[in-house]
Amino acid sequence: MRGFIGELRHRNVLRVAAAYLVMGWLIAQVADLAADAFNAPDWLMQMLIVALLRGLPVALFLAWAFELTPEGILRADEVPVSAPKDPRAGRVLNAIIIGTLAVAVLLLAWDKLQVPADPRSPAAADKSIAVLPFDDFSPGGDQTWFADGLTEEILNSLARTTDLEVASRTSSFAFRDTADDIPAIAESLGVAHVLEGSVRRAGDRLRVTAQLIRAADDKHLWSERFDGNNNDSITIQEEIAFDIAGALQTAMDPDELERMVAAGTRSVEAWEAYLRALAVNHEMTAEMAVDKVFDVIAAFEKAVAIDPRFADAQLELAAMWENQLSPTSVYYAAPGLSREERQKRYNAAIDAAIRHARSDITRAEAQMRRAAFELRITDQIAIAKRMAELVPERRLGWAWLNYLYASVGDYDKARETGLKTWAYKQEIGTSDSSLIQTMHRVSMDDALAIVEKALKVPHPSANVLYQSHRALLAAGEVERAAELIEPYTLESGDQESILTMQIRQACAEGRVADADEIFKSVDPVSNTRWLYLKTLGLDNEARELLRPLDTPENLFELSGYLSYLSFEARNYPLLWKTLTSQGINRPPARPMAYRCER
């Protein structure tokens, strides 16, 4: 008598099980590809998988109950135990298994050899929109700041919805005063709908018009004119966002709508002060005009003075003061208040932002900034993961993780989170320029793909030009990088950044003497002096320049250099101790790819 396992082998039950599983897997793979091609509903694949799973015990029962013999298929209990086994059954099953595995291997190889598509290049989703900058039709033509602010707040309100894709401010505002028609703009931005409008303010009267256009047929789906006085501005912004959400049949849950349209304050005066601050901030950022930084701070301080519970304004203000506590920041301004006073104002703003946050995600963002200032990097990573869990399809949490993993030297995770960041739409606090800055240090191929995409946007920002120049130099594309210096110079008012690009370019081209000559025009107290020295290949001078920062009160400033691969943290005992105490073992520094060789 054969044992049970032996009987399973004799009746080919095990071979049938193997053949069924391999065939089932292959059928599921082919069906999945077909479902994607024909946009089949998800339930169709689910039903197929259920059917395949239910078919397995049936196949096993048939293999047990019936047997192939020279006389044909008979019930297994009718076949004498001593009867010889018909070899055909085993050969057929072996052929099925081997053939199916060969097809599976070819399928997997084909899948691996496919060039990954740009995650942001699918056909425009039906629930997608770009909000173009509203025109200022006011008699004095002096309300552009209000029109831009109103546009941005509508854009941000729509971006808070869970199922609506919204083109970034940077992308949408590139089409200000464009002659392109709506379908062409929508195609460039990858959206199905476009919102445009205008603002007219005269005395105390306010008129806002808005129209939602479907790009596919250039048809107006919704249009409205809102008349009121200046005290109605918040209500108008909320009504437009509400109506657009309704027109696109999205976010119709009352709690979601309330969260979506909330302006963050009920004080019109505070809200308009906030809009002015945003306008000045965007102007400073676009031009990289550091001399305007305290104008931006004063504008945000006016908003929070009117409404101290205005958490969004408090968070923006905290970010500005954080820049003023780090000389490595692009927007650090050396003259002005003492470090102690900057610290005091930062603490007040960040505490208020945490205390009055109007959502879990904004509270997490404020806590992130606090942890960053206190150099609690492992806490930052935990907070960033929580952000990514709260809003998995927004950039914010993934962008923080990308930056943090790159700073601590976990380059595999930095690449992974960088690609996740890139897959989602831009939003306030994230940009392609910052992504290029990080990704060119961890994955050059991915960084260049982002550069290609970012430079194709009409009128790329100064920041995109600056970071793209650096990435191209690091990739050895020296001639192409040189082409970005002139447009950057026209876009930016930041002379130091222009000098940085010129020195980098000269070093990459082997013109060491020219680089040294350009360096002579650099301000001796420049906050980017370390970067100049590293680019020029003067590593010893660069190392000594930062030694005074390796103290408890200056550690946050020193930690800002962790974003550079060429920064060696081991040269600074207190910083290194702070990192290792958190289990962070940052890899040794790497030399700049384009530095001057001496």
C-alpha positions as CSV (number, residue, x, y, z in Angstrom):
1,M,0.0,0.0,0.0
2,R,1.2,3.4,-0.9
3,G,1.2,6.1,1.8
4,F,-0.9,9.3,1.4
5,I,1.9,11.4,0.0
6,G,2.9,8.5,-2.3
7,E,-0.7,8.3,-3.5
8,L,-0.8,12.0,-4.2
9,R,2.3,11.6,-6.4
10,H,1.0,8.5,-8.1
11,R,-2.3,10.2,-9.1
12,N,-0.4,13.4,-10.2
13,V,-2.2,15.5,-7.7
14,L,1.0,17.5,-6.8
15,R,1.8,18.0,-10.5
16,V,-1.7,19.2,-11.2
17,A,-1.4,21.7,-8.3
18,A,1.9,23.0,-9.6
19,A,0.5,23.3,-13.1
20,Y,-2.7,25.0,-12.0
21,L,-0.8,27.6,-9.8
22,V,1.6,28.5,-12.6
23,M,-1.1,28.7,-15.2
24,G,-3.3,30.7,-12.9
25,W,-0.6,33.2,-12.2
26,L,0.1,33.6,-15.9
27,I,-3.6,34.1,-16.6
28,A,-3.8,36.8,-13.9
29,Q,-0.8,38.6,-15.3
30,V,-2.2,38.7,-18.9
31,A,-5.6,39.7,-17.6
32,D,-4.1,42.5,-15.6
33,L,-2.3,43.9,-18.7
34,A,-5.5,43.6,-20.7
35,A,-7.6,45.3,-17.9
36,D,-5.2,48.3,-18.0
37,A,-5.3,48.5,-21.7
38,F,-9.1,48.5,-21.9
39,N,-9.7,50.5,-18.6
40,A,-11.7,47.6,-17.2
41,P,-13.3,48.1,-13.8
42,D,-11.4,46.8,-10.7
43,W,-14.1,44.3,-9.8
44,L,-13.4,42.4,-13.0
45,M,-9.9,41.4,-11.9
46,Q,-11.2,40.7,-8.4
47,M,-13.8,38.3,-9.8
48,L,-11.1,36.5,-12.0
49,I,-8.9,36.0,-9.0
50,V,-11.7,34.6,-6.9
51,A,-12.7,32.3,-9.8
52,L,-9.1,31.0,-10.1
53,L,-8.8,30.4,-6.3
54,R,-12.1,28.5,-6.3
55,G,-11.0,26.4,-9.3
56,L,-7.9,25.1,-7.4
57,P,-9.7,22.6,-5.1
58,V,-11.9,21.5,-8.1
59,A,-8.7,20.7,-10.1
60,L,-7.2,18.8,-7.2
61,F,-10.4,16.8,-6.7
62,L,-10.5,15.8,-10.3
63,A,-6.8,14.8,-10.3
64,W,-7.5,12.6,-7.2
65,A,-10.8,11.1,-8.4
66,F,-9.9,10.3,-12.1
67,E,-6.8,8.9,-13.8
68,L,-5.6,8.7,-17.4
69,T,-5.1,5.1,-18.5
70,P,-4.5,3.4,-21.9
71,E,-8.2,2.6,-22.0
72,G,-9.1,6.3,-21.4
73,I,-10.1,8.4,-18.3
74,L,-11.4,6.2,-15.5
75,R,-12.4,6.7,-11.9
76,A,-9.3,6.2,-9.8
77,D,-10.9,3.5,-7.6
78,E,-11.7,1.5,-10.7
79,V,-8.0,1.2,-11.6
80,P,-6.3,-1.8,-10.1
81,V,-3.4,-1.0,-7.7
82,S,-1.1,-3.2,-9.8
83,A,-2.0,-1.5,-13.1
84,P,1.0,0.3,-14.7
85,K,0.9,4.1,-14.7
86,D,0.1,5.7,-18.1
87,P,3.2,7.9,-18.8
88,R,1.2,10.3,-20.9
89,A,-0.3,12.2,-18.0
90,G,3.0,13.0,-16.4
91,R,4.5,14.1,-19.7
92,V,1.6,16.4,-20.4
93,L,1.7,18.0,-17.0
94,N,5.5,18.4,-17.2
95,A,5.1,20.1,-20.6
96,I,2.4,22.5,-19.2
97,I,4.6,23.4,-16.2
98,I,7.8,24.0,-18.1
99,G,6.0,25.8,-21.0
100,T,4.2,28.1,-18.6
101,L,7.3,28.9,-16.6
102,A,9.1,29.8,-19.8
103,V,6.4,32.2,-20.8
104,A,6.4,33.6,-17.2
105,V,10.2,34.2,-17.4
106,L,9.8,36.0,-20.7
107,L,7.0,38.1,-19.3
108,L,9.0,39.1,-16.3
109,A,12.0,39.9,-18.5
110,W,9.9,42.1,-20.8
111,D,8.5,44.0,-17.8
112,K,11.9,44.6,-16.3
113,L,13.3,46.0,-19.6
114,Q,10.5,48.5,-20.0
115,V,11.7,52.2,-19.7
116,P,9.8,53.6,-16.6
117,A,7.4,56.2,-17.7
118,D,7.3,59.7,-16.1
119,P,4.9,59.2,-13.2
120,R,3.3,62.5,-13.9
121,S,2.6,62.0,-17.6
122,P,-0.7,60.0,-17.8
123,A,-3.6,61.5,-19.7
124,A,-5.3,64.3,-17.8
125,A,-7.5,62.9,-15.0
126,D,-11.2,63.9,-15.4
127,K,-11.1,65.5,-11.9
128,S,-8.1,67.8,-12.5
129,I,-7.9,71.6,-12.7
130,A,-5.5,74.5,-13.2
131,V,-6.3,77.8,-11.6
132,L,-4.9,80.6,-13.8
133,P,-3.9,83.9,-12.1
134,F,-7.0,86.2,-12.0
135,D,-6.7,89.4,-14.0
136,D,-6.7,92.8,-12.2
137,F,-9.3,95.0,-13.8
138,S,-9.3,97.6,-10.9
139,P,-9.3,101.3,-12.1
140,G,-5.9,101.9,-10.6
141,G,-4.4,98.6,-11.7
142,D,-2.8,98.2,-8.3
143,Q,-4.7,95.2,-7.0
144,T,-2.5,92.5,-8.6
145,W,-1.4,91.3,-5.1
146,F,-5.0,90.8,-4.2
147,A,-5.9,89.0,-7.4
148,D,-2.9,86.7,-7.1
149,G,-3.6,86.0,-3.4
150,L,-7.2,85.3,-4.1
151,T,-6.1,82.9,-6.9
152,E,-3.6,81.2,-4.7
153,E,-6.1,80.7,-1.8
154,I,-8.7,79.2,-4.2
155,L,-6.0,76.9,-5.6
156,N,-4.9,75.9,-2.1
157,S,-8.5,75.2,-1.1
158,L,-9.1,73.0,-4.1
159,A,-5.7,71.2,-3.4
160,R,-7.0,70.2,0.0
161,T,-9.6,68.0,-1.6
162,T,-8.9,64.3,-1.5
163,D,-9.8,63.4,-5.1
164,L,-9.0,66.5,-7.2
165,E,-5.7,67.0,-8.9
166,V,-4.6,70.6,-8.9
167,A,-1.8,72.0,-11.0
168,S,0.8,73.9,-8.9
169,R,1.0,77.6,-8.5
170,T,4.3,77.8,-10.3
171,S,3.0,75.9,-13.3
172,S,-0.3,77.8,-13.5
173,F,1.2,81.3,-13.0
174,A,3.6,80.7,-15.8
175,F,0.7,81.3,-18.1
176,R,0.0,84.8,-16.9
177,D,-0.7,87.1,-19.9
178,T,-0.3,84.2,-22.3
179,A,-1.7,84.2,-25.8
180,D,-2.3,80.4,-25.6
181,D,-5.9,79.2,-25.7
182,I,-7.4,77.2,-22.9
183,P,-7.1,73.7,-24.5
184,A,-3.4,74.4,-25.2
185,I,-2.8,75.5,-21.6
186,A,-4.7,72.5,-20.2
187,E,-2.6,70.2,-22.4
188,S,0.7,71.8,-21.2
189,L,-0.4,71.4,-17.5
190,G,-1.9,68.0,-17.9
191,V,-5.4,68.9,-16.6
192,A,-8.9,68.5,-17.9
193,H,-10.3,71.8,-16.6
194,V,-9.1,75.4,-16.2
195,L,-10.5,78.1,-13.9
196,E,-9.9,81.7,-14.9
197,G,-11.3,85.0,-13.6
198,S,-10.8,88.6,-12.8
199,V,-10.9,91.0,-9.9
200,R,-12.1,94.6,-9.8
201,R,-11.8,96.7,-6.6
202,A,-12.9,100.3,-6.5
203,G,-13.2,102.0,-3.2
204,D,-15.1,99.7,-0.9
205,R,-16.7,97.7,-3.7
206,L,-15.4,94.3,-4.9
207,R,-16.4,92.3,-8.0
208,V,-15.0,88.9,-8.8
209,T,-15.8,86.9,-11.9
210,A,-14.8,83.3,-12.4
211,Q,-15.5,80.6,-15.1
212,L,-14.7,76.9,-15.2
213,I,-13.8,75.6,-18.6
214,R,-13.6,72.0,-19.8
215,A,-10.5,71.8,-22.0
216,A,-11.7,68.9,-24.2
217,D,-14.3,71.1,-26.0
218,D,-13.5,74.6,-24.6
219,K,-17.0,74.6,-23.0
220,H,-17.9,76.8,-20.0
221,L,-19.2,74.4,-17.3
222,W,-19.8,77.1,-14.7
223,S,-19.4,80.8,-14.4
224,E,-20.4,83.3,-11.8
225,R,-20.1,87.0,-10.8
226,F,-19.7,87.9,-7.2
227,D,-20.5,91.4,-6.1
228,G,-19.9,92.8,-2.6
229,N,-17.7,94.9,-0.5
230,N,-14.2,94.3,0.7
231,N,-15.5,92.6,3.8
232,D,-16.9,89.8,1.6
233,S,-13.5,88.8,0.2
234,I,-13.1,85.7,2.4
235,T,-16.7,84.6,1.7
236,I,-16.2,85.0,-2.1
237,Q,-13.0,82.9,-2.1
238,E,-14.8,80.2,-0.1
239,E,-17.9,80.3,-2.4
240,I,-15.8,79.9,-5.5
241,A,-13.9,76.9,-4.1
242,F,-17.2,75.4,-2.9
243,D,-18.9,75.9,-6.3
244,I,-15.9,74.5,-8.3
245,A,-15.9,71.4,-6.0
246,G,-19.6,70.9,-6.7
247,A,-19.2,71.4,-10.5
248,L,-16.5,68.7,-10.6
249,Q,-18.5,66.5,-8.3
250,T,-15.7,66.1,-5.7
251,A,-15.4,66.5,-1.9
252,M,-19.1,66.7,-1.4
253,D,-18.9,65.5,2.2
254,P,-19.9,68.5,4.4
255,D,-16.9,68.1,6.8
256,E,-14.6,67.8,3.9
257,L,-16.0,70.9,2.3
258,E,-15.7,72.9,5.5
259,R,-12.1,71.9,5.8
260,M,-11.4,72.6,2.2
261,V,-12.7,76.2,2.0
262,A,-11.5,77.4,5.4
263,A,-9.4,80.5,5.0
264,G,-7.7,80.1,8.4
265,T,-9.1,83.3,9.8
266,R,-12.4,85.2,9.9
267,S,-10.6,88.5,9.9
268,V,-10.7,90.1,6.5
269,E,-8.0,92.5,7.5
270,A,-5.7,89.7,8.7
271,W,-6.4,87.7,5.6
272,E,-5.6,90.5,3.2
273,A,-2.4,91.3,5.1
274,Y,-1.5,87.6,4.6
275,L,-2.2,87.9,0.9
276,R,0.1,90.9,0.7
277,A,2.8,88.9,2.5
278,L,2.4,86.0,0.1
279,A,2.7,88.3,-2.9
280,V,5.9,89.9,-1.5
281,N,7.3,86.4,-0.6
282,H,6.6,85.1,-4.1
283,E,8.3,88.2,-5.6
284,M,11.3,87.7,-3.4
285,T,11.5,84.0,-4.3
286,A,11.1,84.5,-8.0
287,E,13.9,87.1,-8.1
288,M,15.9,85.5,-5.3
289,A,16.0,89.1,-3.9
290,V,17.3,88.5,-0.4
291,D,17.2,92.3,0.3
292,K,13.4,91.9,0.5
293,V,13.4,89.3,3.2
294,F,12.5,91.6,6.1
295,D,9.7,93.2,4.0
296,V,8.2,89.7,3.8
297,I,8.6,89.2,7.5
298,A,7.0,92.5,8.3
299,A,4.0,91.6,6.1
300,F,3.4,88.3,7.9
301,E,3.9,89.9,11.3
302,K,1.2,92.4,10.4
303,A,-1.2,89.5,9.7
304,V,-0.6,87.7,13.0
305,A,-0.7,90.9,14.9
306,I,-4.3,91.3,13.7
307,D,-5.2,87.7,14.4
308,P,-2.7,85.8,16.6
309,R,-4.7,82.6,16.0
310,F,-4.1,82.7,12.3
311,A,-2.0,79.5,12.2
312,D,-1.1,79.5,8.5
313,A,0.4,83.0,8.8
314,Q,2.2,82.0,12.0
315,L,3.7,79.0,10.2
316,E,4.9,81.1,7.3
317,L,6.4,83.6,9.7
318,A,8.2,80.8,11.6
319,A,9.7,79.6,8.3
320,M,11.0,83.1,7.6
321,W,12.6,83.4,11.0
322,E,14.0,79.9,10.7
323,N,15.8,81.1,7.6
324,Q,17.2,84.0,9.6
325,L,18.7,81.5,12.1
326,S,20.7,79.6,9.4
327,P,23.4,81.4,7.4
328,T,23.2,78.5,4.9
329,S,19.7,79.5,3.9
330,V,19.4,81.1,0.5
331,Y,17.2,83.8,2.1
332,Y,19.4,84.6,5.1
333,A,20.0,88.3,5.6
334,A,23.1,89.1,7.7
335,P,22.2,92.7,8.8
336,G,19.3,93.3,11.2
337,L,18.3,91.8,14.5
338,S,20.6,89.9,16.9
339,R,20.5,86.2,16.9
340,E,18.8,86.2,20.3
341,E,16.0,88.3,19.0
342,R,15.6,86.2,15.9
343,Q,15.4,83.1,18.1
344,K,12.8,84.7,20.3
345,R,10.5,85.6,17.4
346,Y,10.9,82.2,15.8
347,N,9.9,80.5,19.1
348,A,6.8,82.7,19.4
349,A,5.7,82.0,15.8
350,I,6.3,78.3,15.8
351,D,4.6,77.8,19.2
352,A,1.5,79.7,18.0
353,A,1.5,77.7,14.8
354,I,1.4,74.4,16.7
355,R,-1.1,75.7,19.3
356,H,-3.6,77.0,16.7
357,A,-3.1,74.6,13.9
358,R,-6.4,73.9,12.1
359,S,-5.6,70.4,11.0
360,D,-3.4,67.4,11.9
361,I,-1.2,68.0,8.8
362,T,-0.5,71.7,9.5
363,R,0.3,70.8,13.2
364,A,2.7,68.1,12.0
365,E,4.4,70.6,9.7
366,A,4.9,73.0,12.6
367,Q,6.2,70.2,14.8
368,M,8.6,69.3,12.0
369,R,10.1,72.8,11.9
370,R,10.5,72.8,15.7
371,A,12.3,69.4,15.6
372,A,14.5,70.6,12.7
373,F,15.6,73.6,14.7
374,E,16.4,71.4,17.7
375,L,18.3,69.0,15.4
376,R,16.1,66.0,16.4
377,I,16.5,64.3,13.0
378,T,15.0,60.9,14.0
379,D,11.9,62.8,15.4
380,Q,11.7,64.6,12.1
381,I,11.7,61.4,10.1
382,A,8.9,60.0,12.4
383,I,6.9,63.2,11.8
384,A,7.5,63.1,8.1
385,K,6.2,59.5,8.0
386,R,3.1,60.6,9.9
387,M,2.6,63.4,7.3
388,A,2.9,60.8,4.5
389,E,0.3,58.6,6.2
390,L,-2.1,61.5,6.7
391,V,-1.9,62.7,3.1
392,P,-0.2,59.9,1.1
393,E,-1.0,61.4,-2.3
394,R,0.5,64.8,-1.5
395,R,4.1,65.8,-1.8
396,L,4.6,67.3,1.7
397,G,5.6,64.2,3.8
398,W,7.5,62.5,1.0
399,A,9.5,65.6,0.2
400,W,10.5,65.9,3.9
401,L,11.5,62.2,3.9
402,N,13.5,62.7,0.7
403,Y,15.4,65.6,2.2
404,L,16.0,63.9,5.5
405,Y,17.2,60.6,4.2
406,A,19.6,62.4,1.8
407,S,21.0,64.4,4.7
408,V,21.7,61.4,6.9
409,G,23.1,59.4,4.0
410,D,20.4,56.8,3.4
411,Y,20.5,57.2,-0.3
412,D,18.3,54.3,-1.3
413,K,15.4,55.6,0.8
414,A,16.2,59.1,-0.4
415,R,15.7,58.0,-4.0
416,E,12.6,56.0,-3.2
417,T,10.9,58.9,-1.4
418,G,12.2,61.3,-4.1
419,L,10.4,59.4,-6.8
420,K,7.2,59.3,-4.7
421,T,7.5,63.1,-4.3
422,W,7.9,63.6,-8.0
423,A,4.9,61.4,-8.8
424,Y,2.5,63.8,-7.0
425,K,1.6,67.4,-7.8
426,Q,3.5,70.4,-6.6
427,E,2.1,72.3,-3.7
428,I,3.0,75.0,-1.2
429,G,6.2,74.0,0.5
430,T,7.5,71.7,-2.2
431,S,9.0,72.3,-5.6
432,D,10.8,70.6,-8.5
433,S,13.8,72.8,-7.7
434,S,14.3,71.4,-4.2
435,L,13.7,67.9,-5.6
436,I,16.5,68.4,-8.2
437,Q,18.7,69.7,-5.4
438,T,18.3,66.4,-3.5
439,M,18.0,63.9,-6.3
440,H,21.2,64.9,-8.1
441,R,23.0,63.7,-5.0
442,V,21.4,60.3,-4.8
443,S,20.4,59.3,-8.3
444,M,21.7,61.2,-11.3
445,D,19.5,59.6,-13.9
446,D,16.4,60.4,-11.9
447,A,17.6,64.0,-11.3
448,L,18.2,64.5,-15.0
449,A,14.7,63.3,-15.8
450,I,13.3,65.8,-13.4
451,V,15.5,68.5,-14.9
452,E,14.2,67.7,-18.4
453,K,10.6,68.0,-17.2
454,A,11.2,71.2,-15.1
455,L,12.9,73.0,-17.9
456,K,10.1,72.3,-20.4
457,V,7.7,74.4,-18.2
458,P,7.1,77.8,-19.8
459,H,9.4,80.3,-18.1
460,P,11.0,78.0,-15.5
461,S,11.7,79.8,-12.2
462,A,15.0,81.1,-11.1
463,N,15.3,78.3,-8.5
464,V,14.7,75.6,-11.2
465,L,17.4,77.2,-13.4
466,Y,19.8,77.4,-10.5
467,Q,19.4,73.7,-9.3
468,S,19.3,72.4,-12.9
469,H,22.6,74.1,-13.6
470,R,24.2,72.4,-10.6
471,A,22.7,69.0,-11.6
472,L,23.9,69.2,-15.2
473,L,27.4,70.1,-14.1
474,A,27.4,67.1,-11.7
475,A,26.3,64.9,-14.6
476,G,29.1,66.2,-16.8
477,E,26.8,68.1,-19.2
478,V,29.0,71.2,-18.9
479,E,28.1,72.9,-22.2
480,R,24.4,72.6,-21.6
481,A,24.7,73.9,-18.0
482,A,26.4,77.0,-19.4
483,E,23.3,77.8,-21.4
484,L,21.3,78.3,-18.1
485,I,23.5,81.1,-16.7
486,E,22.2,83.9,-18.9
487,P,18.4,83.2,-18.3
488,Y,19.1,82.8,-14.6
489,T,20.8,86.2,-14.6
490,L,17.8,87.7,-16.2
491,E,15.4,86.1,-13.8
492,S,17.2,86.6,-10.5
493,G,18.4,89.6,-8.6
494,D,20.6,87.5,-6.3
495,Q,24.2,88.5,-7.2
496,E,25.7,85.8,-4.9
497,S,23.9,83.0,-6.7
498,I,25.0,84.4,-10.0
499,L,28.6,84.4,-8.8
500,T,28.1,80.8,-7.5
501,M,27.0,79.6,-10.9
502,Q,29.9,81.4,-12.7
503,I,32.5,79.9,-10.3
504,R,31.0,76.4,-10.7
505,Q,31.0,76.8,-14.5
506,A,34.6,78.0,-14.6
507,C,35.7,75.1,-12.4
508,A,33.8,72.6,-14.4
509,E,35.5,73.9,-17.6
510,G,39.0,73.8,-15.9
511,R,39.3,77.6,-15.8
512,V,40.7,77.7,-12.3
513,A,42.3,81.2,-12.7
514,D,38.9,82.6,-13.9
515,A,37.2,81.0,-10.9
516,D,39.7,82.6,-8.5
517,E,39.2,86.0,-10.1
518,I,35.4,85.8,-9.8
519,F,35.9,84.8,-6.1
520,K,37.7,88.1,-5.4
521,S,34.4,89.9,-5.9
522,V,32.6,87.8,-3.3
523,D,31.7,89.6,0.0
524,P,34.2,88.4,2.7
525,V,31.3,87.8,5.1
526,S,29.1,86.0,2.5
527,N,26.9,83.2,4.1
528,T,27.8,81.0,1.1
529,R,31.6,81.5,1.5
530,W,32.0,77.8,2.6
531,L,30.3,76.7,-0.7
532,Y,32.7,78.9,-2.7
533,L,35.7,77.5,-1.0
534,K,34.6,73.9,-1.5
535,T,33.9,74.6,-5.2
536,L,37.3,76.1,-5.6
537,G,38.9,73.0,-4.1
538,L,40.1,74.9,-1.0
539,D,38.9,72.2,1.4
540,N,41.1,73.1,4.4
541,E,40.0,76.7,4.4
542,A,36.3,75.6,4.1
543,R,36.7,73.2,7.0
544,E,38.2,75.8,9.3
545,L,35.6,78.4,8.3
546,L,32.9,76.3,10.0
547,R,34.7,75.3,13.2
548,P,33.3,78.2,15.3
549,L,29.7,76.9,14.6
550,D,30.4,73.6,16.4
551,T,28.8,74.9,19.6
552,P,25.4,74.2,21.2
553,E,24.0,77.7,20.3
554,N,25.2,77.4,16.6
555,L,24.5,73.7,16.0
556,F,21.4,74.3,14.0
557,E,23.3,76.6,11.6
558,L,26.0,74.0,11.2
559,S,23.5,71.2,10.5
560,G,22.3,73.1,7.5
561,Y,25.5,71.9,5.7
562,L,24.3,68.3,6.0
563,S,22.4,68.8,2.7
564,Y,25.8,68.9,0.9
565,L,27.5,65.6,0.1
566,S,30.8,67.3,0.2
567,F,30.3,68.3,3.9
568,E,32.3,66.1,6.3
569,A,30.3,65.9,9.6
570,R,33.1,64.0,11.3
571,N,35.3,67.2,11.3
572,Y,32.9,68.7,13.9
573,P,32.9,66.7,17.2
574,L,29.6,68.1,18.7
575,L,27.7,67.8,15.5
576,W,29.0,64.2,15.0
577,K,28.1,63.3,18.6
578,T,24.6,64.7,18.1
579,L,24.1,62.5,15.0
580,T,25.5,59.3,16.3
581,S,23.5,59.7,19.6
582,Q,20.4,59.3,17.4
583,G,21.8,56.2,15.6
584,I,22.8,58.2,12.5
585,N,26.1,57.2,10.8
586,R,26.4,59.5,7.9
587,P,28.7,58.2,5.1
588,P,32.0,60.0,4.5
589,A,31.9,63.2,2.4
590,R,32.2,63.0,-1.4
591,P,34.1,65.6,-3.4
592,M,32.1,67.9,-5.8
593,A,32.1,66.5,-9.3
594,Y,32.7,69.9,-10.8
595,R,35.2,71.5,-8.3
596,C,38.4,73.2,-9.4
597,E,41.3,70.8,-9.5
598,R,44.5,72.3,-8.1
